[in-house]
Amino acid sequence: MSDTLHCETCERSVPRTEAIRSERIADPDPTNRQWLCCPGCGRKLKTVFVAREKLQ
């Protein structure tokens, strides 16, 4: 898994730690998937799975 994502709009490399996370719109369950977006222009870079914590 790469630690950087490429934004085709800004033509820049974005470290995963600097990418902005946002919830997906119109997803039946937006809590399990999020978008990683460019901090410069806001373009969606990648959709990622977010695992839920197990309840005990």
All heavy atoms as TSV, in Angstrom:
chain	resi	resn	atom	element	x	y	z
A	1	MET	N	N	0.838	-1.163	0.000
A	1	MET	CA	C	0.000	0.000	0.000
A	1	MET	C	C	0.893	1.239	0.000
A	1	MET	O	O	1.801	1.366	0.797
A	1	MET	CB	C	-0.900	-0.009	1.245
A	1	MET	CG	C	-1.824	1.171	1.290
A	1	MET	SD	S	-2.798	1.295	2.807
A	1	MET	CE	C	-3.568	-0.273	2.939
A	2	SER	N	N	0.613	2.140	-0.914
A	2	SER	CA	C	1.418	3.347	-1.050
A	2	SER	C	C	1.065	4.359	0.042
A	2	SER	O	O	-0.090	4.496	0.419
A	2	SER	CB	C	1.168	3.963	-2.420
A	2	SER	OG	O	1.859	5.172	-2.538
A	3	ASP	N	N	2.086	5.075	0.522
A	3	ASP	CA	C	1.861	6.099	1.536
A	3	ASP	C	C	1.515	7.443	0.923
A	3	ASP	O	O	1.257	8.396	1.628
A	3	ASP	CB	C	3.096	6.243	2.429
A	3	ASP	CG	C	3.277	5.048	3.350
A	3	ASP	OD1	O	2.282	4.347	3.624
A	3	ASP	OD2	O	4.405	4.825	3.792
A	4	THR	N	N	1.536	7.530	-0.422
A	4	THR	CA	C	1.173	8.775	-1.098
A	4	THR	C	C	0.133	8.501	-2.173
A	4	THR	O	O	0.079	7.423	-2.753
A	4	THR	CB	C	2.394	9.466	-1.742
A	4	THR	OG1	O	2.969	8.581	-2.694
A	4	THR	CG2	C	3.420	9.855	-0.705
A	5	LEU	N	N	-0.695	9.489	-2.417
A	5	LEU	CA	C	-1.715	9.432	-3.457
A	5	LEU	C	C	-1.433	10.559	-4.438
A	5	LEU	O	O	-0.907	11.600	-4.051
A	5	LEU	CB	C	-3.104	9.601	-2.837
A	5	LEU	CG	C	-3.472	8.598	-1.746
A	5	LEU	CD1	C	-4.687	9.063	-0.985
A	5	LEU	CD2	C	-3.720	7.239	-2.362
A	6	HIS	N	N	-1.793	10.362	-5.697
A	6	HIS	CA	C	-1.537	11.389	-6.706
A	6	HIS	C	C	-2.838	12.099	-7.064
A	6	HIS	O	O	-3.839	11.462	-7.374
A	6	HIS	CB	C	-0.926	10.771	-7.960
A	6	HIS	CG	C	-0.664	11.771	-9.029
A	6	HIS	ND1	N	0.344	12.698	-8.928
A	6	HIS	CD2	C	-1.291	12.025	-10.191
A	6	HIS	CE1	C	0.330	13.466	-10.001
A	6	HIS	NE2	N	-0.660	13.074	-10.785
A	7	CYS	N	N	-2.830	13.423	-7.027
A	7	CYS	CA	C	-3.978	14.227	-7.429
A	7	CYS	C	C	-3.759	14.683	-8.863
A	7	CYS	O	O	-2.807	15.413	-9.150
A	7	CYS	CB	C	-4.150	15.437	-6.511
A	7	CYS	SG	S	-5.559	16.471	-6.995
A	8	GLU	N	N	-4.627	14.243	-9.760
A	8	GLU	CA	C	-4.502	14.607	-11.171
A	8	GLU	C	C	-4.920	16.056	-11.428
A	8	GLU	O	O	-4.509	16.645	-12.418
A	8	GLU	CB	C	-5.331	13.652	-12.019
A	8	GLU	CG	C	-4.780	12.245	-11.994
A	8	GLU	CD	C	-5.617	11.268	-12.796
A	8	GLU	OE1	O	-6.546	11.701	-13.486
A	8	GLU	OE2	O	-5.319	10.069	-12.719
A	9	THR	N	N	-5.721	16.630	-10.547
A	9	THR	CA	C	-6.147	18.020	-10.712
A	9	THR	C	C	-5.024	18.983	-10.349
A	9	THR	O	O	-4.716	19.906	-11.094
A	9	THR	CB	C	-7.390	18.315	-9.843
A	9	THR	OG1	O	-8.420	17.392	-10.205
A	9	THR	CG2	C	-7.886	19.731	-10.050
A	10	CYS	N	N	-4.405	18.768	-9.197
A	10	CYS	CA	C	-3.321	19.640	-8.719
A	10	CYS	C	C	-1.948	19.215	-9.238
A	10	CYS	O	O	-0.984	19.956	-9.097
A	10	CYS	CB	C	-3.243	19.621	-7.203
A	10	CYS	SG	S	-4.632	20.327	-6.355
A	11	GLU	N	N	-1.864	17.987	-9.770
A	11	GLU	CA	C	-0.581	17.419	-10.198
A	11	GLU	C	C	0.418	17.384	-9.034
A	11	GLU	O	O	1.560	17.805	-9.161
A	11	GLU	CB	C	0.001	18.187	-11.388
A	11	GLU	CG	C	-0.774	18.005	-12.663
A	11	GLU	CD	C	-0.780	16.573	-13.164
A	11	GLU	OE1	O	0.214	15.862	-12.994
A	11	GLU	OE2	O	-1.809	16.169	-13.735
A	12	ARG	N	N	-0.056	16.899	-7.888
A	12	ARG	CA	C	0.831	16.801	-6.727
A	12	ARG	C	C	0.655	15.461	-6.040
A	12	ARG	O	O	-0.369	14.814	-6.188
A	12	ARG	CB	C	0.579	17.943	-5.748
A	12	ARG	CG	C	-0.784	17.897	-5.089
A	12	ARG	CD	C	-1.055	19.091	-4.210
A	12	ARG	NE	N	-0.783	18.776	-2.820
A	12	ARG	CZ	C	-1.137	19.550	-1.810
A	12	ARG	NH1	N	-1.741	20.693	-2.024
A	12	ARG	NH2	N	-0.867	19.193	-0.586
A	13	SER	N	N	1.673	15.075	-5.293
A	13	SER	CA	C	1.609	13.876	-4.471
A	13	SER	C	C	1.130	14.274	-3.087
A	13	SER	O	O	1.635	15.233	-2.506
A	13	SER	CB	C	2.983	13.218	-4.374
A	13	SER	OG	O	3.357	12.726	-5.631
A	14	VAL	N	N	0.157	13.538	-2.587
A	14	VAL	CA	C	-0.440	13.842	-1.282
A	14	VAL	C	C	-0.166	12.672	-0.343
A	14	VAL	O	O	-0.621	11.554	-0.599
A	14	VAL	CB	C	-1.968	14.057	-1.414
A	14	VAL	CG1	C	-2.595	14.329	-0.064
A	14	VAL	CG2	C	-2.274	15.164	-2.405
A	15	PRO	N	N	0.576	12.904	0.751
A	15	PRO	CA	C	0.763	11.837	1.738
A	15	PRO	C	C	-0.596	11.444	2.348
A	15	PRO	O	O	-1.451	12.305	2.557
A	15	PRO	CB	C	1.653	12.472	2.799
A	15	PRO	CG	C	2.310	13.629	2.112
A	15	PRO	CD	C	1.323	14.101	1.095
A	16	ARG	N	N	-0.805	10.153	2.588
A	16	ARG	CA	C	-2.078	9.689	3.181
A	16	ARG	C	C	-2.412	10.426	4.465
A	16	ARG	O	O	-3.579	10.679	4.736
A	16	ARG	CB	C	-2.003	8.197	3.490
A	16	ARG	CG	C	-2.368	7.330	2.358
A	16	ARG	CD	C	-2.387	5.868	2.830
A	16	ARG	NE	N	-2.505	5.021	1.699
A	16	ARG	CZ	C	-3.663	4.551	1.245
A	16	ARG	NH1	N	-4.768	4.841	1.861
A	16	ARG	NH2	N	-3.700	3.798	0.179
A	17	THR	N	N	-1.395	10.765	5.243
A	17	THR	CA	C	-1.648	11.448	6.517
A	17	THR	C	C	-2.188	12.855	6.332
A	17	THR	O	O	-2.815	13.393	7.232
A	17	THR	CB	C	-0.359	11.505	7.360
A	17	THR	OG1	O	0.664	12.154	6.587
A	17	THR	CG2	C	0.093	10.114	7.772
A	18	GLU	N	N	-1.972	13.457	5.153
A	18	GLU	CA	C	-2.468	14.805	4.886
A	18	GLU	C	C	-3.792	14.819	4.136
A	18	GLU	O	O	-4.436	15.857	4.026
A	18	GLU	CB	C	-1.433	15.598	4.086
A	18	GLU	CG	C	-0.179	15.893	4.867
A	18	GLU	CD	C	0.838	16.675	4.053
A	18	GLU	OE1	O	0.467	17.289	3.028
A	18	GLU	OE2	O	2.015	16.659	4.435
A	19	ALA	N	N	-4.213	13.666	3.614
A	19	ALA	CA	C	-5.481	13.594	2.886
A	19	ALA	C	C	-6.637	13.845	3.850
A	19	ALA	O	O	-6.600	13.461	5.015
A	19	ALA	CB	C	-5.634	12.230	2.231
A	20	ILE	N	N	-7.655	14.517	3.344
A	20	ILE	CA	C	-8.829	14.840	4.154
A	20	ILE	C	C	-9.833	13.701	4.008
A	20	ILE	O	O	-10.163	13.287	2.904
A	20	ILE	CB	C	-9.456	16.162	3.671
A	20	ILE	CG1	C	-8.450	17.295	3.838
A	20	ILE	CG2	C	-10.743	16.455	4.425
A	20	ILE	CD1	C	-8.862	18.574	3.159
A	21	ARG	N	N	-10.337	13.201	5.140
A	21	ARG	CA	C	-11.341	12.133	5.121
A	21	ARG	C	C	-12.731	12.758	5.119
A	21	ARG	O	O	-12.997	13.693	5.854
A	21	ARG	CB	C	-11.220	11.240	6.359
A	21	ARG	CG	C	-10.001	10.376	6.331
A	21	ARG	CD	C	-9.980	9.486	7.553
A	21	ARG	NE	N	-8.887	8.557	7.469
A	21	ARG	CZ	C	-9.020	7.261	7.235
A	21	ARG	NH1	N	-10.215	6.747	7.090
A	21	ARG	NH2	N	-7.979	6.484	7.153
A	22	SER	N	N	-13.609	12.220	4.289
A	22	SER	CA	C	-14.992	12.677	4.295
A	22	SER	C	C	-15.905	11.493	4.055
A	22	SER	O	O	-15.510	10.503	3.446
A	22	SER	CB	C	-15.220	13.763	3.242
A	22	SER	OG	O	-15.029	13.243	1.950
A	23	GLU	N	N	-17.145	11.590	4.560
A	23	GLU	CA	C	-18.102	10.510	4.386
A	23	GLU	C	C	-18.655	10.538	2.976
A	23	GLU	O	O	-18.800	11.596	2.375
A	23	GLU	CB	C	-19.245	10.647	5.389
A	23	GLU	CG	C	-18.827	10.378	6.807
A	23	GLU	CD	C	-19.997	10.450	7.766
A	23	GLU	OE1	O	-21.113	10.803	7.348
A	23	GLU	OE2	O	-19.782	10.158	8.944
A	24	ARG	N	N	-18.955	9.379	2.460
A	24	ARG	CA	C	-19.541	9.277	1.130
A	24	ARG	C	C	-21.005	9.686	1.193
A	24	ARG	O	O	-21.720	9.352	2.126
A	24	ARG	CB	C	-19.430	7.845	0.625
A	24	ARG	CG	C	-18.000	7.451	0.362
A	24	ARG	CD	C	-17.895	6.037	-0.080
A	24	ARG	NE	N	-18.857	5.778	-1.142
A	24	ARG	CZ	C	-18.957	4.632	-1.779
A	24	ARG	NH1	N	-18.176	3.642	-1.473
A	24	ARG	NH2	N	-19.849	4.459	-2.729
A	25	ILE	N	N	-21.446	10.377	0.181
A	25	ILE	CA	C	-22.835	10.816	0.102
A	25	ILE	C	C	-23.658	9.726	-0.589
A	25	ILE	O	O	-23.213	9.105	-1.535
A	25	ILE	CB	C	-22.929	12.139	-0.677
A	25	ILE	CG1	C	-22.112	13.201	0.055
A	25	ILE	CG2	C	-24.365	12.582	-0.865
A	25	ILE	CD1	C	-21.931	14.469	-0.732
A	26	ALA	N	N	-24.868	9.504	-0.104
A	26	ALA	CA	C	-25.816	8.537	-0.679
A	26	ALA	C	C	-25.350	7.093	-0.549
A	26	ALA	O	O	-25.821	6.230	-1.272
A	26	ALA	CB	C	-26.122	8.870	-2.131
A	27	ASP	N	N	-24.446	6.818	0.353
A	27	ASP	CA	C	-24.023	5.450	0.623
A	27	ASP	C	C	-25.015	4.884	1.639
A	27	ASP	O	O	-25.342	5.557	2.615
A	27	ASP	CB	C	-22.604	5.460	1.191
A	27	ASP	CG	C	-22.001	4.071	1.307
A	27	ASP	OD1	O	-22.748	3.083	1.224
A	27	ASP	OD2	O	-20.784	3.982	1.478
A	28	PRO	N	N	-25.489	3.660	1.448
A	28	PRO	CA	C	-26.410	3.080	2.430
A	28	PRO	C	C	-25.839	3.048	3.848
A	28	PRO	O	O	-26.569	3.171	4.802
A	28	PRO	CB	C	-26.644	1.662	1.923
A	28	PRO	CG	C	-26.256	1.693	0.496
A	28	PRO	CD	C	-25.236	2.783	0.340
A	29	ASP	N	N	-24.541	2.901	3.964
A	29	ASP	CA	C	-23.892	2.898	5.278
A	29	ASP	C	C	-22.587	3.685	5.182
A	29	ASP	O	O	-21.518	3.109	4.989
A	29	ASP	CB	C	-23.634	1.466	5.739
A	29	ASP	CG	C	-23.151	1.406	7.173
A	29	ASP	OD1	O	-23.051	2.468	7.833
A	29	ASP	OD2	O	-22.863	0.303	7.649
A	30	PRO	N	N	-22.630	5.028	5.300
A	30	PRO	CA	C	-21.428	5.844	5.139
A	30	PRO	C	C	-20.388	5.651	6.240
A	30	PRO	O	O	-19.276	6.138	6.131
A	30	PRO	CB	C	-21.962	7.272	5.145
A	30	PRO	CG	C	-23.242	7.191	5.883
A	30	PRO	CD	C	-23.804	5.824	5.600
A	31	THR	N	N	-20.740	4.896	7.296
A	31	THR	CA	C	-19.779	4.687	8.380
A	31	THR	C	C	-18.736	3.630	8.030
A	31	THR	O	O	-17.746	3.509	8.724
A	31	THR	CB	C	-20.501	4.265	9.672
A	31	THR	OG1	O	-21.229	3.050	9.418
A	31	THR	CG2	C	-21.437	5.354	10.157
A	32	ASN	N	N	-18.946	2.857	6.957
A	32	ASN	CA	C	-17.966	1.807	6.657
A	32	ASN	C	C	-17.029	2.159	5.501
A	32	ASN	O	O	-16.070	1.465	5.259
A	32	ASN	CB	C	-18.648	0.468	6.407
A	32	ASN	CG	C	-19.411	0.431	5.113
A	32	ASN	OD1	O	-19.532	1.419	4.401
A	32	ASN	ND2	N	-19.965	-0.726	4.800
A	33	ARG	N	N	-17.300	3.221	4.758
A	33	ARG	CA	C	-16.414	3.661	3.680
A	33	ARG	C	C	-16.290	5.177	3.719
A	33	ARG	O	O	-17.247	5.876	3.993
A	33	ARG	CB	C	-16.931	3.227	2.323
A	33	ARG	CG	C	-16.984	1.729	2.203
A	33	ARG	CD	C	-17.008	1.296	0.765
A	33	ARG	NE	N	-17.169	-0.135	0.671
A	33	ARG	CZ	C	-16.167	-0.993	0.664
A	33	ARG	NH1	N	-14.945	-0.559	0.754
A	33	ARG	NH2	N	-16.376	-2.283	0.582
A	34	GLN	N	N	-15.088	5.656	3.455
A	34	GLN	CA	C	-14.834	7.095	3.428
A	34	GLN	C	C	-14.009	7.434	2.200
A	34	GLN	O	O	-13.357	6.578	1.627
A	34	GLN	CB	C	-14.076	7.541	4.678
A	34	GLN	CG	C	-14.883	7.461	5.938
A	34	GLN	CD	C	-14.090	7.969	7.126
A	34	GLN	OE1	O	-12.870	8.052	7.099
A	34	GLN	NE2	N	-14.782	8.296	8.181
A	35	TRP	N	N	-14.046	8.699	1.824
A	35	TRP	CA	C	-13.206	9.198	0.744
A	35	TRP	C	C	-11.955	9.816	1.329
A	35	TRP	O	O	-12.011	10.475	2.376
A	35	TRP	CB	C	-13.916	10.284	-0.047
A	35	TRP	CG	C	-14.992	9.808	-0.959
A	35	TRP	CD1	C	-15.094	8.593	-1.567
A	35	TRP	CD2	C	-16.125	10.559	-1.391
A	35	TRP	NE1	N	-16.212	8.540	-2.344
A	35	TRP	CE2	C	-16.866	9.740	-2.259
A	35	TRP	CE3	C	-16.583	11.833	-1.133
A	35	TRP	CZ2	C	-18.040	10.162	-2.869
A	35	TRP	CZ3	C	-17.748	12.251	-1.737
A	35	TRP	CH2	C	-18.468	11.415	-2.591
A	36	LEU	N	N	-10.829	9.645	0.671
A	36	LEU	CA	C	-9.626	10.409	0.966
A	36	LEU	C	C	-9.558	11.477	-0.116
A	36	LEU	O	O	-9.578	11.161	-1.305
A	36	LEU	CB	C	-8.377	9.519	0.916
A	36	LEU	CG	C	-8.291	8.426	1.974
A	36	LEU	CD1	C	-6.988	7.647	1.805
A	36	LEU	CD2	C	-8.380	9.002	3.364
A	37	CYS	N	N	-9.516	12.754	0.291
A	37	CYS	CA	C	-9.565	13.864	-0.656
A	37	CYS	C	C	-8.307	14.710	-0.574
A	37	CYS	O	O	-7.652	14.788	0.469
A	37	CYS	CB	C	-10.772	14.751	-0.366
A	37	CYS	SG	S	-12.335	13.871	-0.494
A	38	CYS	N	N	-7.986	15.372	-1.675
A	38	CYS	CA	C	-6.822	16.250	-1.756
A	38	CYS	C	C	-7.036	17.469	-0.862
A	38	CYS	O	O	-8.081	18.114	-0.934
A	38	CYS	CB	C	-6.618	16.683	-3.205
A	38	CYS	SG	S	-5.262	17.847	-3.419
A	39	PRO	N	N	-6.058	17.810	-0.017
A	39	PRO	CA	C	-6.205	18.989	0.839
A	39	PRO	C	C	-6.111	20.298	0.059
A	39	PRO	O	O	-6.568	21.333	0.533
A	39	PRO	CB	C	-5.051	18.866	1.841
A	39	PRO	CG	C	-4.041	18.024	1.157
A	39	PRO	CD	C	-4.806	17.101	0.247
A	40	GLY	N	N	-5.575	20.257	-1.155
A	40	GLY	CA	C	-5.435	21.468	-1.962
A	40	GLY	C	C	-6.696	21.836	-2.715
A	40	GLY	O	O	-7.196	22.946	-2.624
A	41	CYS	N	N	-7.253	20.875	-3.462
A	41	CYS	CA	C	-8.403	21.179	-4.320
A	41	CYS	C	C	-9.683	20.458	-3.899
A	41	CYS	O	O	-10.752	20.774	-4.381
A	41	CYS	CB	C	-8.075	20.843	-5.769
A	41	CYS	SG	S	-7.903	19.074	-6.082
A	42	GLY	N	N	-9.579	19.455	-3.011
A	42	GLY	CA	C	-10.757	18.729	-2.544
A	42	GLY	C	C	-11.165	17.551	-3.411
A	42	GLY	O	O	-12.156	16.891	-3.130
A	43	ARG	N	N	-10.419	17.271	-4.468
A	43	ARG	CA	C	-10.748	16.161	-5.368
A	43	ARG	C	C	-10.643	14.831	-4.639
A	43	ARG	O	O	-9.742	14.601	-3.853
A	43	ARG	CB	C	-9.792	16.147	-6.558
A	43	ARG	CG	C	-10.080	15.034	-7.542
A	43	ARG	CD	C	-9.065	15.095	-8.693
A	43	ARG	NE	N	-9.400	14.176	-9.749
A	43	ARG	CZ	C	-9.042	12.893	-9.751
A	43	ARG	NH1	N	-8.329	12.401	-8.775
A	43	ARG	NH2	N	-9.384	12.119	-10.753
A	44	LYS	N	N	-11.613	13.928	-4.917
A	44	LYS	CA	C	-11.580	12.593	-4.326
A	44	LYS	C	C	-10.388	11.839	-4.900
A	44	LYS	O	O	-10.210	11.757	-6.110
A	44	LYS	CB	C	-12.861	11.840	-4.634
A	44	LYS	CG	C	-12.881	10.444	-4.057
A	44	LYS	CD	C	-14.113	9.698	-4.451
A	44	LYS	CE	C	-13.918	9.182	-5.843
A	44	LYS	NZ	N	-14.726	8.069	-6.237
A	45	LEU	N	N	-9.541	11.285	-4.014
A	45	LEU	CA	C	-8.361	10.542	-4.435
A	45	LEU	C	C	-8.565	9.037	-4.341
A	45	LEU	O	O	-8.060	8.283	-5.154
A	45	LEU	CB	C	-7.153	10.942	-3.589
A	45	LEU	CG	C	-6.786	12.426	-3.601
A	45	LEU	CD1	C	-5.691	12.696	-2.584
A	45	LEU	CD2	C	-6.377	12.859	-4.994
A	46	LYS	N	N	-9.298	8.596	-3.323
A	46	LYS	CA	C	-9.454	7.157	-3.099
A	46	LYS	C	C	-10.620	6.925	-2.148
A	46	LYS	O	O	-10.902	7.740	-1.285
A	46	LYS	CB	C	-8.167	6.605	-2.492
A	46	LYS	CG	C	-8.151	5.112	-2.314
A	46	LYS	CD	C	-6.764	4.646	-1.926
A	46	LYS	CE	C	-6.731	3.156	-1.810
A	46	LYS	NZ	N	-6.142	2.510	-2.936
A	47	THR	N	N	-11.300	5.790	-2.318
A	47	THR	CA	C	-12.325	5.353	-1.377
A	47	THR	C	C	-11.709	4.265	-0.512
A	47	THR	O	O	-11.097	3.336	-1.037
A	47	THR	CB	C	-13.555	4.802	-2.116
A	47	THR	OG1	O	-14.058	5.814	-2.986
A	47	THR	CG2	C	-14.645	4.396	-1.143
A	48	VAL	N	N	-11.848	4.387	0.806
A	48	VAL	CA	C	-11.234	3.418	1.712
A	48	VAL	C	C	-12.291	2.796	2.627
A	48	VAL	O	O	-13.291	3.417	2.958
A	48	VAL	CB	C	-10.118	4.065	2.571
A	48	VAL	CG1	C	-8.951	4.486	1.716
A	48	VAL	CG2	C	-10.638	5.228	3.372
A	49	PHE	N	N	-12.047	1.553	3.008
A	49	PHE	CA	C	-12.907	0.839	3.944
A	49	PHE	C	C	-12.501	1.218	5.362
A	49	PHE	O	O	-11.326	1.263	5.687
A	49	PHE	CB	C	-12.769	-0.670	3.742
A	49	PHE	CG	C	-13.535	-1.478	4.742
A	49	PHE	CD1	C	-14.906	-1.592	4.657
A	49	PHE	CD2	C	-12.886	-2.123	5.775
A	49	PHE	CE1	C	-15.632	-2.338	5.575
A	49	PHE	CE2	C	-13.591	-2.877	6.704
A	49	PHE	CZ	C	-14.963	-2.977	6.599
A	50	VAL	N	N	-13.488	1.483	6.205
A	50	VAL	CA	C	-13.235	1.816	7.601
A	50	VAL	C	C	-13.853	0.723	8.452
A	50	VAL	O	O	-15.081	0.597	8.506
A	50	VAL	CB	C	-13.855	3.193	7.963
A	50	VAL	CG1	C	-13.578	3.534	9.409
A	50	VAL	CG2	C	-13.338	4.262	7.027
A	51	ALA	N	N	-13.017	-0.079	9.088
A	51	ALA	CA	C	-13.519	-1.178	9.916
A	51	ALA	C	C	-14.127	-0.649	11.196
A	51	ALA	O	O	-13.639	0.323	11.775
A	51	ALA	CB	C	-12.380	-2.149	10.228
A	52	ARG	N	N	-15.187	-1.267	11.601
A	52	ARG	CA	C	-15.830	-0.890	12.873
A	52	ARG	C	C	-15.156	-1.629	14.020
A	52	ARG	O	O	-14.676	-2.743	13.865
A	52	ARG	CB	C	-17.302	-1.270	12.851
A	52	ARG	CG	C	-18.078	-0.497	11.835
A	52	ARG	CD	C	-19.517	-0.875	11.943
A	52	ARG	NE	N	-20.274	-0.182	10.921
A	52	ARG	CZ	C	-21.552	-0.309	10.755
A	52	ARG	NH1	N	-22.240	-1.121	11.528
A	52	ARG	NH2	N	-22.174	0.350	9.820
A	53	GLU	N	N	-15.198	-1.010	15.192
A	53	GLU	CA	C	-14.644	-1.655	16.370
A	53	GLU	C	C	-15.631	-2.716	16.856
A	53	GLU	O	O	-16.839	-2.535	16.773
A	53	GLU	CB	C	-14.438	-0.627	17.484
A	53	GLU	CG	C	-13.390	0.409	17.155
A	53	GLU	CD	C	-13.220	1.400	18.283
A	53	GLU	OE1	O	-13.683	1.129	19.403
A	53	GLU	OE2	O	-12.637	2.453	18.021
A	54	LYS	N	N	-15.096	-3.816	17.355
A	54	LYS	CA	C	-15.951	-4.864	17.899
A	54	LYS	C	C	-16.483	-4.448	19.266
A	54	LYS	O	O	-15.741	-3.956	20.100
A	54	LYS	CB	C	-15.187	-6.172	18.048
A	54	LYS	CG	C	-14.885	-6.845	16.738
A	54	LYS	CD	C	-14.242	-8.182	16.998
A	54	LYS	CE	C	-14.008	-8.922	15.713
A	54	LYS	NZ	N	-13.397	-10.242	15.958
A	55	LEU	N	N	-17.772	-4.639	19.458
A	55	LEU	CA	C	-18.380	-4.356	20.761
A	55	LEU	C	C	-18.255	-5.593	21.627
A	55	LEU	O	O	-18.480	-6.701	21.177
A	55	LEU	CB	C	-19.846	-3.980	20.587
A	55	LEU	CG	C	-20.112	-2.735	19.750
A	55	LEU	CD1	C	-21.619	-2.557	19.586
A	55	LEU	CD2	C	-19.521	-1.523	20.398
A	56	GLN	N	N	-17.896	-5.383	22.886
A	56	GLN	CA	C	-17.741	-6.530	23.784
A	56	GLN	C	C	-18.754	-6.487	24.879
A	56	GLN	O	O	-19.284	-5.552	25.267
A	56	GLN	CB	C	-16.347	-6.534	24.389
A	56	GLN	CG	C	-15.305	-6.743	23.318
A	56	GLN	CD	C	-13.922	-6.896	23.922
A	56	GLN	OE1	O	-13.760	-7.138	25.106
A	56	GLN	NE2	N	-12.913	-6.749	23.093
